């Protein structure tokens, strides 16, 4: 969204919710996660109906490139926030109830709500100033052997 100055905290909340839905809709192909313990043999088909694909079809709607770009932008906004506040914002974006958010954040409901509202206002303030989220600084070794 190029018109960053017109985003209100309510619109920012909607964008975070859309980002959480988009992240959930991204494909996660088999074998993309950690291996863990297991066997290398393929699964054995127990019944003939499973061998020929007579099972329920699961339709997955893959997000568009624009939705993924908006999701990345929202995740970058979390860099402006304290990690605890970013966790509260993301849990609410995922649709978690306040009780679950409070358990994860380790605070009472009123405090969690205040931190959530302040975090949305912080993001709105940064967007109004048209700032870019700063990348995390990572120490890497250069070719001369010194740390950058």
PyMOL commands that place a pseudoatom at each C-alpha (Angstrom):
pseudoatom trace, name=CA, resn=UNK, resi=1, chain=A, elem=C, hetatm=0, pos=[0.000, 0.000, 0.000]
pseudoatom trace, name=CA, resn=UNK, resi=2, chain=A, elem=C, hetatm=0, pos=[1.719, 3.171, -1.146]
pseudoatom trace, name=CA, resn=UNK, resi=3, chain=A, elem=C, hetatm=0, pos=[-0.549, 5.553, 0.769]
pseudoatom trace, name=CA, resn=UNK, resi=4, chain=A, elem=C, hetatm=0, pos=[0.934, 4.854, 4.180]
pseudoatom trace, name=CA, resn=UNK, resi=5, chain=A, elem=C, hetatm=0, pos=[-0.137, 8.099, 5.830]
pseudoatom trace, name=CA, resn=UNK, resi=6, chain=A, elem=C, hetatm=0, pos=[-3.832, 7.262, 5.854]
pseudoatom trace, name=CA, resn=UNK, resi=7, chain=A, elem=C, hetatm=0, pos=[-3.633, 4.065, 7.940]
pseudoatom trace, name=CA, resn=UNK, resi=8, chain=A, elem=C, hetatm=0, pos=[-5.501, 4.229, 11.237]
pseudoatom trace, name=CA, resn=UNK, resi=9, chain=A, elem=C, hetatm=0, pos=[-4.882, 1.795, 14.116]
pseudoatom trace, name=CA, resn=UNK, resi=10, chain=A, elem=C, hetatm=0, pos=[-8.072, -0.069, 13.114]
pseudoatom trace, name=CA, resn=UNK, resi=11, chain=A, elem=C, hetatm=0, pos=[-6.775, -0.468, 9.544]
pseudoatom trace, name=CA, resn=UNK, resi=12, chain=A, elem=C, hetatm=0, pos=[-3.397, -1.575, 10.893]
pseudoatom trace, name=CA, resn=UNK, resi=13, chain=A, elem=C, hetatm=0, pos=[-5.173, -4.186, 13.013]
pseudoatom trace, name=CA, resn=UNK, resi=14, chain=A, elem=C, hetatm=0, pos=[-7.007, -5.420, 9.895]
pseudoatom trace, name=CA, resn=UNK, resi=15, chain=A, elem=C, hetatm=0, pos=[-3.715, -5.602, 7.990]
pseudoatom trace, name=CA, resn=UNK, resi=16, chain=A, elem=C, hetatm=0, pos=[-2.153, -7.706, 10.769]
pseudoatom trace, name=CA, resn=UNK, resi=17, chain=A, elem=C, hetatm=0, pos=[-5.158, -10.057, 10.704]
pseudoatom trace, name=CA, resn=UNK, resi=18, chain=A, elem=C, hetatm=0, pos=[-4.858, -10.364, 6.919]
pseudoatom trace, name=CA, resn=UNK, resi=19, chain=A, elem=C, hetatm=0, pos=[-1.132, -11.100, 7.314]
pseudoatom trace, name=CA, resn=UNK, resi=20, chain=A, elem=C, hetatm=0, pos=[-1.835, -13.882, 9.820]
pseudoatom trace, name=CA, resn=UNK, resi=21, chain=A, elem=C, hetatm=0, pos=[-4.415, -15.429, 7.464]
pseudoatom trace, name=CA, resn=UNK, resi=22, chain=A, elem=C, hetatm=0, pos=[-1.993, -15.171, 4.526]
pseudoatom trace, name=CA, resn=UNK, resi=23, chain=A, elem=C, hetatm=0, pos=[0.783, -16.820, 6.534]
pseudoatom trace, name=CA, resn=UNK, resi=24, chain=A, elem=C, hetatm=0, pos=[-1.585, -19.654, 7.450]
pseudoatom trace, name=CA, resn=UNK, resi=25, chain=A, elem=C, hetatm=0, pos=[-2.546, -20.105, 3.769]
pseudoatom trace, name=CA, resn=UNK, resi=26, chain=A, elem=C, hetatm=0, pos=[1.035, -20.398, 2.497]
pseudoatom trace, name=CA, resn=UNK, resi=27, chain=A, elem=C, hetatm=0, pos=[1.859, -23.884, 1.230]
pseudoatom trace, name=CA, resn=UNK, resi=28, chain=A, elem=C, hetatm=0, pos=[3.857, -26.127, 3.523]
pseudoatom trace, name=CA, resn=UNK, resi=29, chain=A, elem=C, hetatm=0, pos=[4.916, -29.061, 1.355]
pseudoatom trace, name=CA, resn=UNK, resi=30, chain=A, elem=C, hetatm=0, pos=[5.728, -32.396, 2.932]
pseudoatom trace, name=CA, resn=UNK, resi=31, chain=A, elem=C, hetatm=0, pos=[9.373, -32.670, 3.857]
pseudoatom trace, name=CA, resn=UNK, resi=32, chain=A, elem=C, hetatm=0, pos=[9.876, -28.922, 4.207]
pseudoatom trace, name=CA, resn=UNK, resi=33, chain=A, elem=C, hetatm=0, pos=[10.117, -29.097, 7.996]
pseudoatom trace, name=CA, resn=UNK, resi=34, chain=A, elem=C, hetatm=0, pos=[12.681, -30.783, 10.195]
pseudoatom trace, name=CA, resn=UNK, resi=35, chain=A, elem=C, hetatm=0, pos=[13.122, -34.503, 9.641]
pseudoatom trace, name=CA, resn=UNK, resi=36, chain=A, elem=C, hetatm=0, pos=[13.281, -35.809, 13.182]
pseudoatom trace, name=CA, resn=UNK, resi=37, chain=A, elem=C, hetatm=0, pos=[13.118, -39.534, 13.834]
pseudoatom trace, name=CA, resn=UNK, resi=38, chain=A, elem=C, hetatm=0, pos=[11.392, -41.839, 11.435]
pseudoatom trace, name=CA, resn=UNK, resi=39, chain=A, elem=C, hetatm=0, pos=[11.864, -44.228, 8.624]
pseudoatom trace, name=CA, resn=UNK, resi=40, chain=A, elem=C, hetatm=0, pos=[12.933, -43.771, 5.046]
pseudoatom trace, name=CA, resn=UNK, resi=41, chain=A, elem=C, hetatm=0, pos=[10.413, -46.220, 3.593]
pseudoatom trace, name=CA, resn=UNK, resi=42, chain=A, elem=C, hetatm=0, pos=[7.208, -44.848, 2.051]
pseudoatom trace, name=CA, resn=UNK, resi=43, chain=A, elem=C, hetatm=0, pos=[3.909, -45.365, 3.837]
pseudoatom trace, name=CA, resn=UNK, resi=44, chain=A, elem=C, hetatm=0, pos=[2.254, -48.703, 3.121]
pseudoatom trace, name=CA, resn=UNK, resi=45, chain=A, elem=C, hetatm=0, pos=[-1.253, -48.477, 1.651]
pseudoatom trace, name=CA, resn=UNK, resi=46, chain=A, elem=C, hetatm=0, pos=[-3.598, -50.479, 3.873]
pseudoatom trace, name=CA, resn=UNK, resi=47, chain=A, elem=C, hetatm=0, pos=[-6.799, -50.262, 1.846]
pseudoatom trace, name=CA, resn=UNK, resi=48, chain=A, elem=C, hetatm=0, pos=[-7.477, -50.208, -1.876]
pseudoatom trace, name=CA, resn=UNK, resi=49, chain=A, elem=C, hetatm=0, pos=[-9.593, -47.051, -1.677]
pseudoatom trace, name=CA, resn=UNK, resi=50, chain=A, elem=C, hetatm=0, pos=[-6.619, -45.132, -0.325]
pseudoatom trace, name=CA, resn=UNK, resi=51, chain=A, elem=C, hetatm=0, pos=[-4.366, -46.439, -3.107]
pseudoatom trace, name=CA, resn=UNK, resi=52, chain=A, elem=C, hetatm=0, pos=[-6.518, -44.903, -5.826]
pseudoatom trace, name=CA, resn=UNK, resi=53, chain=A, elem=C, hetatm=0, pos=[-7.181, -41.547, -4.183]
pseudoatom trace, name=CA, resn=UNK, resi=54, chain=A, elem=C, hetatm=0, pos=[-10.786, -42.097, -3.093]
pseudoatom trace, name=CA, resn=UNK, resi=55, chain=A, elem=C, hetatm=0, pos=[-10.324, -39.922, -0.046]
pseudoatom trace, name=CA, resn=UNK, resi=56, chain=A, elem=C, hetatm=0, pos=[-11.604, -36.432, 0.715]
pseudoatom trace, name=CA, resn=UNK, resi=57, chain=A, elem=C, hetatm=0, pos=[-10.010, -33.673, -1.313]
pseudoatom trace, name=CA, resn=UNK, resi=58, chain=A, elem=C, hetatm=0, pos=[-8.570, -30.796, 0.638]
pseudoatom trace, name=CA, resn=UNK, resi=59, chain=A, elem=C, hetatm=0, pos=[-8.702, -27.560, -1.312]
pseudoatom trace, name=CA, resn=UNK, resi=60, chain=A, elem=C, hetatm=0, pos=[-6.043, -25.054, -0.404]
pseudoatom trace, name=CA, resn=UNK, resi=61, chain=A, elem=C, hetatm=0, pos=[-6.243, -21.482, -1.631]
pseudoatom trace, name=CA, resn=UNK, resi=62, chain=A, elem=C, hetatm=0, pos=[-2.729, -20.190, -2.195]
pseudoatom trace, name=CA, resn=UNK, resi=63, chain=A, elem=C, hetatm=0, pos=[-2.298, -16.461, -1.491]
pseudoatom trace, name=CA, resn=UNK, resi=64, chain=A, elem=C, hetatm=0, pos=[-1.500, -14.054, -4.306]
pseudoatom trace, name=CA, resn=UNK, resi=65, chain=A, elem=C, hetatm=0, pos=[1.777, -12.182, -4.666]
pseudoatom trace, name=CA, resn=UNK, resi=66, chain=A, elem=C, hetatm=0, pos=[0.134, -8.945, -3.484]
pseudoatom trace, name=CA, resn=UNK, resi=67, chain=A, elem=C, hetatm=0, pos=[-1.139, -10.653, -0.312]
pseudoatom trace, name=CA, resn=UNK, resi=68, chain=A, elem=C, hetatm=0, pos=[2.326, -12.068, 0.385]
pseudoatom trace, name=CA, resn=UNK, resi=69, chain=A, elem=C, hetatm=0, pos=[3.876, -8.630, -0.147]
pseudoatom trace, name=CA, resn=UNK, resi=70, chain=A, elem=C, hetatm=0, pos=[1.404, -7.028, 2.300]
pseudoatom trace, name=CA, resn=UNK, resi=71, chain=A, elem=C, hetatm=0, pos=[2.150, -9.836, 4.790]
pseudoatom trace, name=CA, resn=UNK, resi=72, chain=A, elem=C, hetatm=0, pos=[5.894, -9.180, 4.546]
pseudoatom trace, name=CA, resn=UNK, resi=73, chain=A, elem=C, hetatm=0, pos=[5.278, -5.476, 5.070]
pseudoatom trace, name=CA, resn=UNK, resi=74, chain=A, elem=C, hetatm=0, pos=[3.224, -6.173, 8.221]
pseudoatom trace, name=CA, resn=UNK, resi=75, chain=A, elem=C, hetatm=0, pos=[5.867, -8.517, 9.596]
pseudoatom trace, name=CA, resn=UNK, resi=76, chain=A, elem=C, hetatm=0, pos=[8.439, -5.757, 9.039]
pseudoatom trace, name=CA, resn=UNK, resi=77, chain=A, elem=C, hetatm=0, pos=[6.245, -3.407, 11.096]
pseudoatom trace, name=CA, resn=UNK, resi=78, chain=A, elem=C, hetatm=0, pos=[6.758, -5.702, 14.084]
pseudoatom trace, name=CA, resn=UNK, resi=79, chain=A, elem=C, hetatm=0, pos=[10.415, -4.597, 14.181]
pseudoatom trace, name=CA, resn=UNK, resi=80, chain=A, elem=C, hetatm=0, pos=[9.310, -1.208, 15.495]
pseudoatom trace, name=CA, resn=UNK, resi=81, chain=A, elem=C, hetatm=0, pos=[7.802, -2.849, 18.573]
pseudoatom trace, name=CA, resn=UNK, resi=82, chain=A, elem=C, hetatm=0, pos=[9.164, -4.343, 21.740]
pseudoatom trace, name=CA, resn=UNK, resi=83, chain=A, elem=C, hetatm=0, pos=[9.308, -8.166, 21.309]
pseudoatom trace, name=CA, resn=UNK, resi=84, chain=A, elem=C, hetatm=0, pos=[6.693, -8.707, 24.017]
pseudoatom trace, name=CA, resn=UNK, resi=85, chain=A, elem=C, hetatm=0, pos=[4.333, -6.171, 22.444]
pseudoatom trace, name=CA, resn=UNK, resi=86, chain=A, elem=C, hetatm=0, pos=[4.920, -7.663, 18.992]
pseudoatom trace, name=CA, resn=UNK, resi=87, chain=A, elem=C, hetatm=0, pos=[3.938, -11.053, 20.407]
pseudoatom trace, name=CA, resn=UNK, resi=88, chain=A, elem=C, hetatm=0, pos=[0.698, -9.614, 21.787]
pseudoatom trace, name=CA, resn=UNK, resi=89, chain=A, elem=C, hetatm=0, pos=[-0.115, -7.951, 18.452]
pseudoatom trace, name=CA, resn=UNK, resi=90, chain=A, elem=C, hetatm=0, pos=[0.571, -11.141, 16.499]
pseudoatom trace, name=CA, resn=UNK, resi=91, chain=A, elem=C, hetatm=0, pos=[-1.429, -13.366, 18.874]
pseudoatom trace, name=CA, resn=UNK, resi=92, chain=A, elem=C, hetatm=0, pos=[-4.414, -11.024, 18.502]
pseudoatom trace, name=CA, resn=UNK, resi=93, chain=A, elem=C, hetatm=0, pos=[-3.934, -11.022, 14.714]
pseudoatom trace, name=CA, resn=UNK, resi=94, chain=A, elem=C, hetatm=0, pos=[-4.115, -14.818, 14.762]
pseudoatom trace, name=CA, resn=UNK, resi=95, chain=A, elem=C, hetatm=0, pos=[-7.476, -14.545, 16.499]
pseudoatom trace, name=CA, resn=UNK, resi=96, chain=A, elem=C, hetatm=0, pos=[-6.404, -15.678, 19.965]
pseudoatom trace, name=CA, resn=UNK, resi=97, chain=A, elem=C, hetatm=0, pos=[-8.668, -14.708, 22.844]
pseudoatom trace, name=CA, resn=UNK, resi=98, chain=A, elem=C, hetatm=0, pos=[-7.459, -12.235, 25.423]
pseudoatom trace, name=CA, resn=UNK, resi=99, chain=A, elem=C, hetatm=0, pos=[-7.153, -14.978, 28.037]
pseudoatom trace, name=CA, resn=UNK, resi=100, chain=A, elem=C, hetatm=0, pos=[-4.704, -16.916, 25.856]
pseudoatom trace, name=CA, resn=UNK, resi=101, chain=A, elem=C, hetatm=0, pos=[-2.807, -13.716, 25.029]
pseudoatom trace, name=CA, resn=UNK, resi=102, chain=A, elem=C, hetatm=0, pos=[-2.509, -12.925, 28.743]
pseudoatom trace, name=CA, resn=UNK, resi=103, chain=A, elem=C, hetatm=0, pos=[-1.183, -16.391, 29.508]
pseudoatom trace, name=CA, resn=UNK, resi=104, chain=A, elem=C, hetatm=0, pos=[1.487, -16.093, 26.788]
pseudoatom trace, name=CA, resn=UNK, resi=105, chain=A, elem=C, hetatm=0, pos=[2.403, -12.500, 27.695]
pseudoatom trace, name=CA, resn=UNK, resi=106, chain=A, elem=C, hetatm=0, pos=[2.332, -13.038, 31.454]
pseudoatom trace, name=CA, resn=UNK, resi=107, chain=A, elem=C, hetatm=0, pos=[0.162, -10.045, 32.307]
pseudoatom trace, name=CA, resn=UNK, resi=108, chain=A, elem=C, hetatm=0, pos=[-3.446, -9.226, 33.142]
pseudoatom trace, name=CA, resn=UNK, resi=109, chain=A, elem=C, hetatm=0, pos=[-6.037, -8.472, 30.472]
pseudoatom trace, name=CA, resn=UNK, resi=110, chain=A, elem=C, hetatm=0, pos=[-6.097, -4.697, 30.953]
pseudoatom trace, name=CA, resn=UNK, resi=111, chain=A, elem=C, hetatm=0, pos=[-2.313, -4.452, 30.684]
pseudoatom trace, name=CA, resn=UNK, resi=112, chain=A, elem=C, hetatm=0, pos=[-2.265, -6.670, 27.589]
pseudoatom trace, name=CA, resn=UNK, resi=113, chain=A, elem=C, hetatm=0, pos=[-4.975, -4.557, 25.949]
pseudoatom trace, name=CA, resn=UNK, resi=114, chain=A, elem=C, hetatm=0, pos=[-3.107, -1.318, 26.771]
pseudoatom trace, name=CA, resn=UNK, resi=115, chain=A, elem=C, hetatm=0, pos=[0.153, -2.681, 25.341]
pseudoatom trace, name=CA, resn=UNK, resi=116, chain=A, elem=C, hetatm=0, pos=[-1.702, -3.901, 22.212]
pseudoatom trace, name=CA, resn=UNK, resi=117, chain=A, elem=C, hetatm=0, pos=[-3.358, -0.501, 21.662]
pseudoatom trace, name=CA, resn=UNK, resi=118, chain=A, elem=C, hetatm=0, pos=[-0.064, 1.335, 22.275]
pseudoatom trace, name=CA, resn=UNK, resi=119, chain=A, elem=C, hetatm=0, pos=[1.697, -0.958, 19.815]
pseudoatom trace, name=CA, resn=UNK, resi=120, chain=A, elem=C, hetatm=0, pos=[-0.863, -0.196, 17.096]
pseudoatom trace, name=CA, resn=UNK, resi=121, chain=A, elem=C, hetatm=0, pos=[-0.437, 3.529, 17.759]
pseudoatom trace, name=CA, resn=UNK, resi=122, chain=A, elem=C, hetatm=0, pos=[3.352, 3.113, 17.567]
pseudoatom trace, name=CA, resn=UNK, resi=123, chain=A, elem=C, hetatm=0, pos=[3.065, 1.463, 14.161]
pseudoatom trace, name=CA, resn=UNK, resi=124, chain=A, elem=C, hetatm=0, pos=[0.686, 4.204, 13.001]
pseudoatom trace, name=CA, resn=UNK, resi=125, chain=A, elem=C, hetatm=0, pos=[3.134, 6.874, 14.187]
pseudoatom trace, name=CA, resn=UNK, resi=126, chain=A, elem=C, hetatm=0, pos=[6.025, 5.262, 12.305]
pseudoatom trace, name=CA, resn=UNK, resi=127, chain=A, elem=C, hetatm=0, pos=[3.911, 4.888, 9.174]
pseudoatom trace, name=CA, resn=UNK, resi=128, chain=A, elem=C, hetatm=0, pos=[2.837, 8.535, 9.353]
pseudoatom trace, name=CA, resn=UNK, resi=129, chain=A, elem=C, hetatm=0, pos=[6.512, 9.520, 9.566]
pseudoatom trace, name=CA, resn=UNK, resi=130, chain=A, elem=C, hetatm=0, pos=[7.011, 7.289, 6.488]
pseudoatom trace, name=CA, resn=UNK, resi=131, chain=A, elem=C, hetatm=0, pos=[9.871, 5.399, 8.135]
pseudoatom trace, name=CA, resn=UNK, resi=132, chain=A, elem=C, hetatm=0, pos=[11.266, 2.094, 6.984]
pseudoatom trace, name=CA, resn=UNK, resi=133, chain=A, elem=C, hetatm=0, pos=[11.771, -0.691, 9.552]
pseudoatom trace, name=CA, resn=UNK, resi=134, chain=A, elem=C, hetatm=0, pos=[15.444, -1.131, 10.306]
pseudoatom trace, name=CA, resn=UNK, resi=135, chain=A, elem=C, hetatm=0, pos=[16.912, -4.550, 9.623]
pseudoatom trace, name=CA, resn=UNK, resi=136, chain=A, elem=C, hetatm=0, pos=[18.344, -6.485, 12.526]
pseudoatom trace, name=CA, resn=UNK, resi=137, chain=A, elem=C, hetatm=0, pos=[22.075, -5.934, 12.713]
pseudoatom trace, name=CA, resn=UNK, resi=138, chain=A, elem=C, hetatm=0, pos=[23.931, -9.204, 12.411]
pseudoatom trace, name=CA, resn=UNK, resi=139, chain=A, elem=C, hetatm=0, pos=[27.665, -9.488, 12.958]
pseudoatom trace, name=CA, resn=UNK, resi=140, chain=A, elem=C, hetatm=0, pos=[29.264, -11.215, 9.983]
pseudoatom trace, name=CA, resn=UNK, resi=141, chain=A, elem=C, hetatm=0, pos=[32.870, -11.922, 9.157]
pseudoatom trace, name=CA, resn=UNK, resi=142, chain=A, elem=C, hetatm=0, pos=[34.197, -10.034, 6.151]
pseudoatom trace, name=CA, resn=UNK, resi=143, chain=A, elem=C, hetatm=0, pos=[37.005, -11.173, 3.897]
pseudoatom trace, name=CA, resn=UNK, resi=144, chain=A, elem=C, hetatm=0, pos=[39.591, -9.257, 5.936]
pseudoatom trace, name=CA, resn=UNK, resi=145, chain=A, elem=C, hetatm=0, pos=[38.648, -11.197, 9.086]
pseudoatom trace, name=CA, resn=UNK, resi=146, chain=A, elem=C, hetatm=0, pos=[37.125, -8.288, 11.025]
pseudoatom trace, name=CA, resn=UNK, resi=147, chain=A, elem=C, hetatm=0, pos=[33.546, -8.077, 12.129]
pseudoatom trace, name=CA, resn=UNK, resi=148, chain=A, elem=C, hetatm=0, pos=[31.299, -5.645, 10.286]
for i in range(1, 148): cmd.bond("trace and resi %d" % i, "trace and resi %d" % (i + 1))
show_as sticks, trace
zoom trace
